[in-house]
Amino acid sequence: MAATVHQFGPHLFLIVLTPPIRGFQDFIGAWLVTGPEAVYLVDVGPASTADQLIDAITALGVDRLDYICLTHIHLDHAGAVGHLARQFPGTPVVCHPQGAPHIVDPERLWQGTVKTLGETGRAYGPMLPVDPSWIATESQLASAPFRLLDTPGHSPHHFALLTTGCLFAGEAAGVCLPLSSGDIYLRPATPPRFFLETSLSSIDRLMAAGSETLCYGHFGMRGDGLRMLVRHREQILFWEKTLATAIGGGGADPTASVNRWVDLLLAQDPLLRGFSQLAPAVQIRERSFLCNSVKGFVGYLANLE
């Protein structure tokens, strides 16, 4: 399958990658910046779509990369990093220090992904290891045309990248899907282990960056980035209040009630109302991720007791 490429301005491209999983169309993308200061990728998608990504880069006439950047090491964002590093030998790989050991020796990451995601994880495919000498050094990063923002809301090994033109947020700003109606569907990406204060401080750091152009890991670009970050911060607080009230009055094991809490949020969170406009296969995918995000909140609230 060939990747779809969307162009945003003269030097920015979104390469849409489709793994062999039903309902995962228009969900995973790699951002390609072609200059003028440097040529680099932000995220590379899963290993199973490495050929799609390499073919798209080649079709765009790109024969070198100055950086391969990972917002975080989850396999839907970083799984193809070993493939890309072999395709473009010598290119520095930008990765959070906490994530770097896991891309050098990805076996534990692979086993954990399969255990957590099952068939979805297997469909992403195993990561090829990255040679330690390929990890970007401080001196290489000193001349980079972007600034790394430590944003551990979604995972402890998460960077956002700030450039002159836009902010690449990874999943620190949640997941934002455009709808055919012109509205959006926005949800938190808060898997276990989730910490509310950490997530909020990461969003605050993104807001302080001041960029109006926000590039999501999932999915696409928004020109009202500050407004979207404010809405997402309010959404996180709404989930915390709603789930704390529901779980506190439920009387049952909250971990056994995740689907009930998802139904509650789908009914009450206005930023989730676009769920009904999603295709059936996409709804199945999104419900799975919603359950995982709710589990993050449930674990956080349980630890407060």
KOLLUMVO-628191 format. One record per residue (C-alpha): residue number from 0; y, x, z. Coordinates in steps of 0.02 Angstrom, whole numbers, plus 32768, in hexadecimal, padded with zeros to 4 digits. Example, Ala and Ser with C-alpha at 12.3 -4.5 7.8 and 13.67 -1.06 7.14 Angstrom:
<pts>
+-----+------+------+------+
|  nr |    v |    u |    w |
+-----+------+------+------+
|   0 | 7F1F | 8267 | 8186 |
|   1 | 7FCB | 82AC | 8165 |
+-----+------+------+------+
</pts>
This chain:
<pts>
+-----+------+------+------+
|  nr |    v |    u |    w |
+-----+------+------+------+
|   0 | 8000 | 8000 | 8000 |
|   1 | 80AB | 8043 | 7FD2 |
|   2 | 8136 | 8043 | 8052 |
|   3 | 81D1 | 7FD8 | 8039 |
|   4 | 8275 | 8037 | 8044 |
|   5 | 831C | 7FEB | 8077 |
|   6 | 83BC | 804F | 805C |
|   7 | 844F | 8043 | 80D4 |
|   8 | 84DD | 80A9 | 808C |
|   9 | 84CB | 8148 | 8026 |
|  10 | 8466 | 81AF | 80A3 |
|  11 | 8401 | 8136 | 810F |
|  12 | 835B | 80E5 | 80E2 |
|  13 | 82E1 | 8078 | 8141 |
|  14 | 822E | 8097 | 8107 |
|  15 | 81C4 | 8000 | 8135 |
|  16 | 8111 | 802F | 8162 |
|  17 | 8082 | 7FB2 | 8166 |
|  18 | 7FE6 | 7FE1 | 81C8 |
|  19 | 7F41 | 7F86 | 81A4 |
|  20 | 7F62 | 7F02 | 8229 |
|  21 | 7F81 | 7E4A | 8204 |
|  22 | 8032 | 7E15 | 8232 |
|  23 | 807C | 7EC5 | 8236 |
|  24 | 80E4 | 7EB8 | 8199 |
|  25 | 819F | 7EDD | 81AA |
|  26 | 8185 | 7F1F | 825A |
|  27 | 816E | 7FDD | 8256 |
|  28 | 81EC | 804D | 8200 |
|  29 | 8223 | 8101 | 81F1 |
|  30 | 82DB | 812A | 81DC |
|  31 | 8305 | 81B2 | 815D |
|  32 | 83AF | 8207 | 815F |
|  33 | 83D0 | 826F | 80C3 |
|  34 | 8471 | 82C8 | 80F2 |
|  35 | 84F4 | 8303 | 80DE |
|  36 | 84DA | 836D | 817B |
|  37 | 841C | 836B | 817F |
|  38 | 8382 | 8311 | 813E |
|  39 | 8316 | 82C6 | 81C7 |
|  40 | 82A2 | 823A | 81FB |
|  41 | 82B2 | 81CE | 8295 |
|  42 | 81FF | 8198 | 82BF |
|  43 | 816D | 81A7 | 8248 |
|  44 | 80FF | 810E | 8268 |
|  45 | 8044 | 8110 | 8288 |
|  46 | 7FC9 | 818B | 823D |
|  47 | 7F7C | 8102 | 81D1 |
|  48 | 8021 | 80F2 | 8170 |
|  49 | 8044 | 81AC | 815C |
|  50 | 8021 | 81A6 | 80A1 |
|  51 | 8098 | 8113 | 808D |
|  52 | 8121 | 8176 | 80E2 |
|  53 | 8104 | 8218 | 8084 |
|  54 | 80FD | 81BD | 7FDD |
|  55 | 81A1 | 8162 | 8003 |
|  56 | 81F9 | 8203 | 8035 |
|  57 | 81BC | 8257 | 7F96 |
|  58 | 81F4 | 81C3 | 7F2B |
|  59 | 82A3 | 81D5 | 7F76 |
|  60 | 82A8 | 8288 | 7F37 |
|  61 | 82A1 | 82D8 | 7FE4 |
|  62 | 8245 | 837E | 7FE2 |
|  63 | 8278 | 83BF | 808E |
|  64 | 8298 | 8381 | 813D |
|  65 | 8307 | 83DA | 81B9 |
|  66 | 82C5 | 8377 | 824E |
|  67 | 8237 | 82FF | 8274 |
|  68 | 8277 | 8296 | 8306 |
|  69 | 8210 | 8228 | 8379 |
|  70 | 8264 | 81A8 | 83E9 |
|  71 | 81C2 | 81A5 | 844D |
|  72 | 810A | 81CD | 8438 |
|  73 | 80BA | 8121 | 842C |
|  74 | 804A | 8121 | 8393 |
|  75 | 80AC | 809E | 8332 |
|  76 | 8141 | 8115 | 8338 |
|  77 | 80F5 | 81C3 | 833D |
|  78 | 8041 | 81B5 | 82FF |
|  79 | 8062 | 8209 | 8257 |
|  80 | 80C3 | 829C | 829F |
|  81 | 8035 | 8318 | 8280 |
|  82 | 8025 | 82DD | 81CC |
|  83 | 80E0 | 82F1 | 81AD |
|  84 | 80E5 | 839C | 8201 |
|  85 | 805D | 83D7 | 818B |
|  86 | 80B7 | 838C | 80F5 |
|  87 | 8159 | 83E3 | 8127 |
|  88 | 8122 | 8484 | 817E |
|  89 | 81A4 | 84DA | 81E8 |
|  90 | 8208 | 843B | 820A |
|  91 | 8236 | 842F | 82C3 |
|  92 | 81EA | 8398 | 831A |
|  93 | 8264 | 8346 | 8394 |
|  94 | 8209 | 82F6 | 8425 |
|  95 | 822F | 82CF | 84DB |
|  96 | 81F0 | 835C | 854C |
|  97 | 817F | 82E1 | 85A8 |
|  98 | 8131 | 82AC | 8504 |
|  99 | 811D | 8356 | 84B2 |
| 100 | 8078 | 8385 | 8508 |
| 101 | 802B | 82E3 | 84C9 |
| 102 | 8050 | 8306 | 8412 |
| 103 | 8012 | 83B9 | 8423 |
| 104 | 7F6E | 8377 | 846C |
| 105 | 7F67 | 82BD | 843D |
| 106 | 7EB5 | 8294 | 8476 |
| 107 | 7EEB | 8246 | 851B |
| 108 | 7F74 | 81E5 | 84C2 |
| 109 | 7EF6 | 81A5 | 8443 |
| 110 | 7E78 | 816F | 84C6 |
| 111 | 7EFF | 8118 | 852C |
| 112 | 7F3F | 80BD | 8492 |
| 113 | 7E92 | 807D | 8464 |
| 114 | 7E72 | 8047 | 8517 |
| 115 | 7F16 | 7FE8 | 8520 |
| 116 | 7F25 | 7FA2 | 846E |
| 117 | 7E70 | 7F99 | 8434 |
| 118 | 7E5E | 7F76 | 837B |
| 119 | 7F19 | 7F82 | 8360 |
| 120 | 7F16 | 8032 | 83A6 |
| 121 | 7E83 | 8062 | 8338 |
| 122 | 7EDE | 801E | 82A1 |
| 123 | 7F70 | 8091 | 82C6 |
| 124 | 7EFA | 8124 | 82B3 |
| 125 | 7EED | 81C6 | 8316 |
| 126 | 7F7C | 8242 | 8319 |
| 127 | 7F64 | 82F1 | 82D3 |
| 128 | 7F98 | 8376 | 8352 |
| 129 | 8040 | 83CB | 8342 |
| 130 | 8045 | 8488 | 8356 |
| 131 | 80AF | 84B6 | 83EF |
| 132 | 8118 | 852A | 8382 |
| 133 | 8151 | 8492 | 831E |
| 134 | 81A9 | 8440 | 83B4 |
| 135 | 8266 | 844F | 83A0 |
| 136 | 82B9 | 84D3 | 840C |
| 137 | 835E | 84C4 | 8466 |
| 138 | 83B1 | 8536 | 83E6 |
| 139 | 8371 | 84CB | 8356 |
| 140 | 83B1 | 842D | 83AC |
| 141 | 845B | 847D | 83CD |
| 142 | 8484 | 8473 | 8314 |
| 143 | 843B | 83C5 | 82F9 |
| 144 | 84B0 | 833D | 82B4 |
| 145 | 8479 | 82C4 | 833C |
| 146 | 847D | 82B8 | 83F9 |
| 147 | 83E4 | 828B | 845F |
| 148 | 83F8 | 8204 | 84E4 |
| 149 | 8375 | 81FD | 856D |
| 150 | 8347 | 8144 | 8570 |
| 151 | 82A6 | 8129 | 85D3 |
| 152 | 82AD | 806B | 85DC |
| 153 | 821B | 804D | 8565 |
| 154 | 81BA | 80EA | 8590 |
| 155 | 81DE | 8185 | 85FA |
| 156 | 81DB | 81F3 | 855E |
| 157 | 825F | 8196 | 84F9 |
| 158 | 82F6 | 81DA | 849D |
| 159 | 837B | 817D | 843B |
| 160 | 83DB | 81DD | 83B6 |
| 161 | 8496 | 81CD | 83A1 |
| 162 | 84E5 | 8202 | 82FD |
| 163 | 8594 | 81EE | 82B7 |
| 164 | 8561 | 8153 | 8259 |
| 165 | 84E3 | 80FA | 82C6 |
| 166 | 8473 | 80F4 | 835F |
| 167 | 83B7 | 80FE | 8349 |
| 168 | 837A | 809F | 83E2 |
| 169 | 82BD | 80A5 | 83D1 |
| 170 | 827F | 801C | 8446 |
| 171 | 82FE | 8038 | 84D1 |
| 172 | 8363 | 7FA6 | 848C |
| 173 | 82CD | 7F32 | 847B |
| 174 | 8281 | 7EEA | 83DD |
| 175 | 82F5 | 7E8A | 8368 |
| 176 | 82AF | 7E2A | 82D4 |
| 177 | 8321 | 7DD8 | 8253 |
| 178 | 82F4 | 7D25 | 8227 |
| 179 | 8304 | 7CC7 | 8183 |
| 180 | 837F | 7C51 | 81D8 |
| 181 | 83F7 | 7CE2 | 81F1 |
| 182 | 83D7 | 7CE3 | 82AD |
| 183 | 8373 | 7D65 | 830C |
| 184 | 82DC | 7D70 | 837D |
| 185 | 82F9 | 7DEF | 8409 |
| 186 | 827C | 7E1F | 848E |
| 187 | 826A | 7EA7 | 8512 |
| 188 | 81F1 | 7F36 | 84F7 |
| 189 | 81C1 | 7F4D | 85AE |
| 190 | 8109 | 7F7A | 85BB |
| 191 | 80BE | 7FB4 | 8660 |
| 192 | 80F8 | 801B | 86BA |
| 193 | 81A3 | 7FCB | 86B4 |
| 194 | 8239 | 7FF2 | 8724 |
| 195 | 82CC | 7F7B | 8718 |
| 196 | 8352 | 7FF5 | 874F |
| 197 | 8315 | 8079 | 86D5 |
| 198 | 8317 | 7FFF | 8644 |
| 199 | 83C6 | 7FC2 | 866D |
| 200 | 840B | 8072 | 867F |
| 201 | 83C1 | 809E | 85D5 |
| 202 | 8418 | 8008 | 8586 |
| 203 | 84B9 | 803B | 85DE |
| 204 | 84A8 | 80E9 | 8593 |
| 205 | 8495 | 809E | 84E6 |
| 206 | 852E | 8031 | 8501 |
| 207 | 8594 | 80C6 | 853D |
| 208 | 856C | 8120 | 849A |
| 209 | 85E3 | 80A4 | 8447 |
| 210 | 858D | 8091 | 839E |
| 211 | 859C | 7FE7 | 834B |
| 212 | 8510 | 800F | 82D0 |
| 213 | 8468 | 7FFF | 8327 |
| 214 | 83C5 | 8032 | 82D1 |
| 215 | 832C | 7FE7 | 8324 |
| 216 | 827D | 802F | 832A |
| 217 | 8245 | 7F7A | 830E |
| 218 | 829F | 7F48 | 829E |
| 219 | 8333 | 7F6A | 822D |
| 220 | 83ED | 7F84 | 8247 |
| 221 | 8474 | 7F20 | 829F |
| 222 | 852F | 7F3A | 8287 |
| 223 | 8559 | 7EE7 | 832E |
| 224 | 84FD | 7F66 | 8398 |
| 225 | 8565 | 7F57 | 8437 |
| 226 | 8555 | 7E9A | 8438 |
| 227 | 8499 | 7EA8 | 841E |
| 228 | 8488 | 7F21 | 84AF |
| 229 | 84EB | 7EAE | 8521 |
| 230 | 847C | 7E1C | 84EF |
| 231 | 83DF | 7E82 | 850E |
| 232 | 841C | 7EBB | 85B8 |
| 233 | 843C | 7E07 | 85E8 |
| 234 | 8390 | 7DD9 | 85A6 |
| 235 | 833C | 7E5B | 8615 |
| 236 | 8395 | 7E15 | 86AE |
| 237 | 8368 | 7D63 | 867A |
| 238 | 82B0 | 7D92 | 866E |
| 239 | 82B5 | 7DE3 | 871A |
| 240 | 8306 | 7D4B | 876B |
| 241 | 8298 | 7CCD | 8710 |
| 242 | 81F4 | 7D27 | 8732 |
| 243 | 8220 | 7D4E | 87E7 |
| 244 | 8240 | 7C95 | 8805 |
| 245 | 81A5 | 7C5B | 87A7 |
| 246 | 812E | 7CD9 | 87F4 |
| 247 | 8175 | 7CC1 | 88A2 |
| 248 | 8150 | 7C07 | 889A |
| 249 | 80AD | 7C12 | 883B |
| 250 | 8034 | 7C33 | 88C9 |
| 251 | 7FB3 | 7C7B | 8850 |
| 252 | 7F89 | 7D2C | 881A |
| 253 | 801C | 7D54 | 87A6 |
| 254 | 7FB2 | 7DC8 | 8739 |
| 255 | 7F44 | 7D32 | 870E |
| 256 | 7FDC | 7CCC | 86DA |
| 257 | 8029 | 7D3B | 8656 |
| 258 | 8016 | 7CBC | 85CA |
| 259 | 8069 | 7C39 | 8638 |
| 260 | 80FE | 7CAC | 8654 |
| 261 | 8109 | 7CD0 | 8599 |
| 262 | 810F | 7C15 | 8576 |
| 263 | 8197 | 7C02 | 85F9 |
| 264 | 8202 | 7C8B | 85AA |
| 265 | 81E7 | 7C47 | 84FB |
| 266 | 8229 | 7BA0 | 853A |
| 267 | 82BE | 7BE4 | 859C |
| 268 | 82F9 | 7C87 | 854D |
| 269 | 8371 | 7C5D | 84BE |
| 270 | 8353 | 7D06 | 846D |
| 271 | 829A | 7CD9 | 8457 |
| 272 | 82B7 | 7C31 | 8404 |
| 273 | 82A0 | 7C7D | 8359 |
| 274 | 81E8 | 7C95 | 8385 |
| 275 | 81C1 | 7BEE | 8331 |
| 276 | 8209 | 7C30 | 828C |
| 277 | 8191 | 7CC3 | 8287 |
| 278 | 80F7 | 7CBC | 8217 |
| 279 | 8056 | 7C8C | 8274 |
| 280 | 800D | 7D3C | 826A |
| 281 | 80B1 | 7D85 | 82A8 |
| 282 | 80B2 | 7D0A | 8339 |
| 283 | 8006 | 7D4A | 836B |
| 284 | 8047 | 7DFC | 8369 |
| 285 | 80E4 | 7DCF | 83C8 |
| 286 | 8089 | 7D6B | 844C |
| 287 | 801D | 7E02 | 846F |
| 288 | 80B7 | 7E70 | 8486 |
| 289 | 810E | 7DE9 | 84EE |
| 290 | 8077 | 7DE7 | 8562 |
| 291 | 8081 | 7EA3 | 8574 |
| 292 | 813B | 7E9D | 8599 |
| 293 | 8122 | 7E15 | 861C |
| 294 | 809A | 7E7F | 866D |
| 295 | 811D | 7F06 | 8681 |
| 296 | 818E | 7E8F | 86DF |
| 297 | 80FE | 7E4B | 8747 |
| 298 | 80CF | 7EFB | 877E |
| 299 | 8183 | 7F24 | 87A7 |
| 300 | 819A | 7E85 | 880F |
| 301 | 80F5 | 7EA1 | 886A |
| 302 | 812D | 7F4D | 88A0 |
| 303 | 81CA | 7F03 | 88ED |
| 304 | 8163 | 7EA0 | 896C |
+-----+------+------+------+
</pts>
